[in-house]
Amino acid sequence: MQHEIQFYRVSHLQEKLGVSRSSLWSWVKQGTFPKPIKLGKNCAAWNSVDIDNWIEERKNISEKGVE
């Protein structure tokens, strides 16, 4: 059984995470957030699995009280 790959655009991530566009790109630049996949010349998106894994990691870190 194959899983359908889903992608999140910046606007979806802003809503999902409650952060600004500049915060997302800053995190990418700092290496603390997954890099997007280039879908075209002016189109980038994030694999939903990468984002879901990142959220889970952040939850685990928060629960342990470690930054």
Protein Blocks (a to p, Z undefined) as FASTA:
>chain_A
ZZddddddfklmmmmnopafklmmmmmmnopaccdddfbfklccddfklmmmmmmmmmmm
mmnopZZ
